[in-house]
Amino acid sequence: MNILVIDDDPAVRKFICTTLKREGHQVIEAGDGVTGIRMLNENKAITLMITDLIMPEKEGIETIMEVRKSHPDLKIIAISGGGKVGPENYLVLADALGADATLKKPFSVQDLLLSLKLLD
C-alpha cells in the first residue's frame, strides 16, 4: 500500500513510518497539511492518508475536508492527541467529515496495524 503520513511531530511521524515500512508499505511523509496535500497531488499511487488533526499551517480537519473533495476514494485515518478539548472531540469531528478510521494518541503498533487491516 502507498501511504501518506502527515504529522508535525517528527517522533510520531517516525514511529508511524517505521512501523508501516516494516510491514512492506511505501511511505511518503509530510510535516503539515499544505505539504501533505501537495504530495498527494504529485503522487497518484497514494491509497491511504494518515493525518494528525492539530498541526500548524493547515490542520488535519481542513486537510480532510479538502482531500475529500479532490480524492473522494482515498482512505483516511485521523489521529489526535487532543489539545485543549481532548482528542475525542476532534476525532468525532474527523469521523463526521469523512475519516474512515480514527486513532487516539498514544496508540500502539497493534492499533495502527489493526486500523490498516480494517480498511484494506
ZAVORO-476608 format. One record per atom (N, C-alpha, C): atom name; residue in one letter; residue number from 0; x negated, y negated, z. Coordinates in pm, whole numbers, plus 50000, padded with zeros to 5 digits. Example, Ala and Ser with C-alpha at 12.3 -4.5 7.8 and 13.67 -1.06 7.14 Angstrom:
BEGIN
 atom res   n  east north    up
    N   A   0 48681 50569 50780
   CA   A   0 48770 50450 50780
    C   A   0 48680 50330 50780
    N   S   1 48715 50225 50708
   CA   S   1 48633 50106 50714
    C   S   1 48710 49997 50787
This chain:
BEGIN
 atom res   n  east north    up
    N   M   0 49916 50118 50000
   CA   M   0 50000 50000 50000
    C   M   0 49911 49875 50000
    N   N   1 49952 49773 49927
   CA   N   1 49881 49645 49925
    C   N   1 49951 49550 50022
    N   I   2 49877 49507 50124
   CA   I   2 49938 49433 50235
    C   I   2 49869 49298 50254
    N   L   3 49950 49195 50272
   CA   L   3 49903 49061 50306
    C   L   3 49927 49040 50455
    N   V   4 49821 49004 50527
   CA   V   4 49830 48978 50671
    C   V   4 49804 48829 50694
    N   I   5 49903 48761 50754
   CA   I   5 49892 48618 50782
    C   I   5 49899 48597 50934
    N   D   6 49790 48550 50992
   CA   D   6 49787 48519 51135
    C   D   6 49674 48420 51159
    N   D   7 49701 48318 51238
   CA   D   7 49599 48217 51264
    C   D   7 49499 48260 51371
    N   D   8 49526 48368 51441
   CA   D   8 49434 48419 51544
    C   D   8 49341 48522 51480
    N   P   9 49211 48487 51466
   CA   P   9 49119 48579 51398
    C   P   9 49111 48717 51464
    N   A  10 49123 48725 51596
   CA   A  10 49114 48854 51665
    C   A  10 49235 48942 51632
    N   V  11 49352 48884 51631
   CA   V  11 49473 48960 51596
    C   V  11 49467 49003 51450
    N   R  12 49426 48911 51363
   CA   R  12 49415 48942 51220
    C   R  12 49317 49058 51198
    N   K  13 49204 49054 51267
   CA   K  13 49104 49161 51252
    C   K  13 49159 49295 51301
    N   F  14 49229 49294 51414
   CA   F  14 49290 49416 51468
    C   F  14 49386 49478 51366
    N   I  15 49474 49396 51311
   CA   I  15 49573 49445 51215
    C   I  15 49503 49496 51088
    N   C  16 49412 49416 51034
   CA   C  16 49344 49452 50909
    C   C  16 49261 49577 50924
    N   T  17 49188 49589 51034
   CA   T  17 49106 49708 51058
    C   T  17 49193 49832 51067
    N   T  18 49305 49821 51139
   CA   T  18 49398 49934 51152
    C   T  18 49451 49975 51016
    N   L  19 49494 49879 50936
   CA   L  19 49552 49910 50806
    C   L  19 49450 49968 50710
    N   K  20 49329 49911 50710
   CA   K  20 49224 49963 50622
    C   K  20 49187 50106 50658
    N   R  21 49184 50136 50788
   CA   R  21 49154 50271 50834
    C   R  21 49257 50372 50783
    N   E  22 49378 50324 50761
   CA   E  22 49486 50410 50710
    C   E  22 49487 50416 50557
    N   G  23 49391 50348 50493
   CA   G  23 49378 50355 50348
    C   G  23 49450 50246 50270
    N   H  24 49501 50145 50339
   CA   H  24 49572 50037 50271
    C   H  24 49474 49932 50219
    N   Q  25 49514 49864 50112
   CA   Q  25 49440 49748 50061
    C   Q  25 49494 49627 50136
    N   V  26 49405 49543 50192
   CA   V  26 49448 49433 50278
    C   V  26 49388 49301 50232
    N   I  27 49474 49200 50227
   CA   I  27 49432 49062 50200
    C   I  27 49469 48981 50324
    N   E  28 49380 48891 50366
   CA   E  28 49402 48813 50487
    C   E  28 49422 48665 50458
    N   A  29 49504 48601 50544
   CA   A  29 49522 48457 50538
    C   A  29 49539 48405 50681
    N   G  30 49489 48283 50705
   CA   G  30 49495 48224 50838
    C   G  30 49615 48135 50862
    N   D  31 49695 48110 50756
   CA   D  31 49815 48028 50771
    C   D  31 49911 48057 50656
    N   G  32 50033 48008 50668
   CA   G  32 50136 48035 50569
    C   G  32 50109 47976 50432
    N   V  33 50047 47857 50429
   CA   V  33 50016 47793 50300
    C   V  33 49921 47882 50219
    N   T  34 49813 47925 50284
   CA   T  34 49715 48013 50218
    C   T  34 49780 48147 50184
    N   G  35 49862 48199 50276
   CA   G  35 49928 48327 50254
    C   G  35 50017 48326 50131
    N   I  36 50097 48221 50116
   CA   I  36 50186 48213 50000
    C   I  36 50105 48200 49871
    N   R  37 49996 48124 49875
   CA   R  37 49911 48113 49757
    C   R  37 49854 48251 49720
    N   M  38 49807 48325 49819
   CA   M  38 49751 48458 49793
    C   M  38 49858 48554 49742
    N   L  39 49978 48543 49795
   CA   L  39 50088 48627 49750
    C   L  39 50119 48600 49603
    N   N  40 50120 48474 49565
   CA   N  40 50149 48438 49426
    C   N  40 50036 48478 49331
    N   E  41 49914 48488 49382
   CA   E  41 49799 48526 49300
    C   E  41 49782 48678 49290
    N   N  42 49844 48753 49379
   CA   N  42 49825 48898 49386
    C   N  42 49960 48968 49376
    N   K  43 49999 48997 49254
   CA   K  43 50131 49057 49230
    C   K  43 50144 49199 49285
    N   A  44 50032 49263 49320
   CA   A  44 50036 49400 49369
    C   A  44 50078 49409 49516
    N   I  45 50086 49297 49587
   CA   I  45 50122 49299 49729
    C   I  45 50267 49346 49744
    N   T  46 50287 49447 49830
   CA   T  46 50421 49502 49852
    C   T  46 50473 49478 49993
    N   L  47 50384 49434 50084
   CA   L  47 50423 49410 50223
    C   L  47 50348 49288 50276
    N   M  48 50419 49204 50351
   CA   M  48 50358 49090 50418
    C   M  48 50383 49104 50568
    N   I  49 50276 49091 50644
   CA   I  49 50286 49087 50790
    C   I  49 50250 48944 50830
    N   T  50 50341 48873 50893
   CA   T  50 50313 48734 50927
    C   T  50 50344 48701 51072
    N   D  51 50253 48626 51130
   CA   D  51 50277 48568 51262
    C   D  51 50382 48460 51244
    N   L  52 50451 48423 51349
   CA   L  52 50556 48323 51338
    C   L  52 50512 48184 51383
    N   I  53 50421 48177 51477
   CA   I  53 50378 48046 51526
    C   I  53 50235 48021 51479
    N   M  54 50223 47931 51378
   CA   M  54 50093 47901 51317
    C   M  54 50089 47755 51277
    N   P  55 49968 47701 51260
   CA   P  55 49956 47565 51206
    C   P  55 49982 47567 51055
    N   E  56 49989 47451 50996
   CA   E  56 50011 47434 50851
    C   E  56 50154 47470 50812
    N   K  57 50186 47598 50808
   CA   K  57 50321 47644 50774
    C   K  57 50351 47762 50865
    N   E  58 50453 47746 50948
   CA   E  58 50487 47852 51042
    C   E  58 50545 47974 50969
    N   G  59 50547 48084 51039
   CA   G  59 50595 48209 50980
    C   G  59 50741 48205 50938
    N   I  60 50824 48134 51014
   CA   I  60 50965 48124 50978
    C   I  60 50979 48055 50842
    N   E  61 50907 47943 50824
   CA   E  61 50909 47873 50695
    C   E  61 50854 47963 50584
    N   T  62 50749 48035 50616
   CA   T  62 50686 48125 50519
    C   T  62 50784 48233 50475
    N   I  63 50854 48293 50571
   CA   I  63 50952 48397 50539
    C   I  63 51062 48340 50449
    N   M  64 51113 48222 50484
   CA   M  64 51221 48161 50404
    C   M  64 51176 48136 50261
    N   E  65 51054 48085 50244
   CA   E  65 51002 48057 50110
    C   E  65 50978 48186 50032
    N   V  66 50919 48285 50099
   CA   V  66 50888 48412 50033
    C   V  66 51016 48486 49993
    N   R  67 51119 48480 50074
   CA   R  67 51245 48547 50042
    C   R  67 51304 48494 49912
    N   K  68 51286 48364 49885
   CA   K  68 51339 48305 49762
    C   K  68 51261 48351 49639
    N   S  69 51129 48355 49650
   CA   S  69 51045 48385 49534
    C   S  69 51012 48534 49518
    N   H  70 51017 48609 49628
   CA   H  70 50982 48752 49625
    C   H  70 51086 48830 49706
    N   P  71 51210 48838 49658
   CA   P  71 51317 48898 49738
    C   P  71 51297 49045 49774
    N   D  72 51215 49117 49698
   CA   D  72 51195 49259 49724
    C   D  72 51076 49289 49814
    N   L  73 50998 49187 49848
   CA   L  73 50880 49208 49933
    C   L  73 50923 49251 50073
    N   K  74 50858 49353 50126
   CA   K  74 50882 49394 50265
    C   K  74 50810 49297 50357
    N   I  75 50874 49260 50469
   CA   I  75 50816 49164 50562
    C   I  75 50826 49217 50704
    N   I  76 50711 49214 50774
   CA   I  76 50708 49240 50918
    C   I  76 50669 49109 50985
    N   A  77 50753 49061 51076
   CA   A  77 50726 48939 51151
    C   A  77 50668 48978 51287
    N   I  78 50562 48907 51329
   CA   I  78 50502 48933 51460
    C   I  78 50495 48803 51539
    N   S  79 50511 48813 51672
   CA   S  79 50505 48693 51753
    C   S  79 50473 48726 51898
    N   G  80 50393 48639 51956
   CA   G  80 50365 48646 52099
    C   G  80 50450 48545 52174
    N   G  81 50525 48465 52101
   CA   G  81 50618 48374 52166
    C   G  81 50586 48229 52151
    N   G  82 50531 48173 52254
   CA   G  82 50521 48029 52261
    C   G  82 50602 47986 52381
    N   K  83 50660 47869 52376
   CA   K  83 50732 47814 52490
    C   K  83 50862 47888 52522
    N   V  84 50928 47942 52421
   CA   V  84 51058 48004 52446
    C   V  84 51053 48157 52449
    N   G  85 50937 48216 52429
   CA   G  85 50926 48361 52431
    C   G  85 50944 48421 52293
    N   P  86 50879 48534 52267
   CA   P  86 50879 48593 52133
    C   P  86 51014 48642 52085
    N   E  87 51100 48684 52177
   CA   E  87 51228 48743 52135
    C   E  87 51310 48646 52051
    N   N  88 51315 48518 52092
   CA   N  88 51393 48420 52017
    C   N  88 51341 48402 51875
    N   Y  89 51210 48393 51860
   CA   Y  89 51151 48378 51727
    C   Y  89 51173 48504 51643
    N   L  90 51160 48620 51705
   CA   L  90 51175 48745 51631
    C   L  90 51319 48766 51586
    N   V  91 51417 48726 51667
   CA   V  91 51557 48736 51628
    C   V  91 51583 48645 51508
    N   L  92 51527 48525 51512
   CA   L  92 51542 48431 51400
    C   L  92 51477 48487 51274
    N   A  93 51357 48542 51287
   CA   A  93 51287 48601 51172
    C   A  93 51370 48714 51112
    N   D  94 51430 48795 51197
   CA   D  94 51515 48905 51151
    C   D  94 51635 48850 51074
    N   A  95 51696 48745 51126
   CA   A  95 51812 48685 51060
    C   A  95 51775 48623 50925
    N   L  96 51651 48577 50911
   CA   L  96 51608 48512 50787
    C   L  96 51551 48609 50685
    N   G  97 51547 48737 50718
   CA   G  97 51508 48834 50617
    C   G  97 51388 48922 50646
    N   A  98 51332 48915 50767
   CA   A  98 51224 49008 50800
    C   A  98 51281 49149 50806
    N   D  99 51207 49246 50754
   CA   D  99 51253 49385 50753
    C   D  99 51225 49454 50885
    N   A 100 51127 49402 50960
   CA   A 100 51092 49457 51090
    C   A 100 51025 49347 51172
    N   T 101 51025 49364 51305
   CA   T 101 50960 49268 51393
    C   T 101 50878 49342 51498
    N   L 102 50769 49278 51538
   CA   L 102 50684 49334 51644
    C   L 102 50649 49224 51743
    N   K 103 50665 49254 51871
   CA   K 103 50630 49160 51977
    C   K 103 50485 49183 52017
    N   K 104 50405 49074 52015
   CA   K 104 50266 49083 52059
    C   K 104 50263 49090 52212
    N   P 105 50170 49162 52270
   CA   P 105 50074 49251 52202
    C   P 105 50143 49382 52165
    N   F 106 50104 49437 52051
   CA   F 106 50157 49566 52009
    C   F 106 50041 49661 51987
    N   S 107 50071 49789 51989
   CA   S 107 49968 49893 51975
    C   S 107 49950 49933 51829
    N   V 108 49844 50007 51804
   CA   V 108 49821 50065 51672
    C   V 108 49941 50151 51634
    N   Q 109 49991 50229 51729
   CA   Q 109 50105 50317 51703
    C   Q 109 50229 50237 51664
    N   D 110 50254 50125 51733
   CA   D 110 50369 50041 51700
    C   D 110 50359 49988 51557
    N   L 111 50240 49942 51520
   CA   L 111 50218 49888 51387
    C   L 111 50238 49995 51280
    N   L 112 50179 50111 51301
   CA   L 112 50189 50218 51202
    C   L 112 50332 50272 51191
    N   L 113 50405 50275 51304
   CA   L 113 50544 50319 51301
    C   L 113 50629 50221 51219
    N   S 114 50605 50092 51236
   CA   S 114 50677 49991 51158
    C   S 114 50652 50011 51008
    N   L 115 50527 50038 50972
   CA   L 115 50493 50062 50832
    C   L 115 50566 50184 50779
    N   K 116 50564 50289 50857
   CA   K 116 50625 50415 50815
    C   K 116 50776 50397 50793
    N   L 117 50840 50320 50881
   CA   L 117 50984 50297 50869
    C   L 117 51020 50216 50745
    N   L 118 50927 50134 50696
   CA   L 118 50953 50053 50579
    C   L 118 50917 50123 50448
    N   D 119 50841 50230 50459
   CA   D 119 50792 50299 50339
    C   D 119 50900 50375 50266
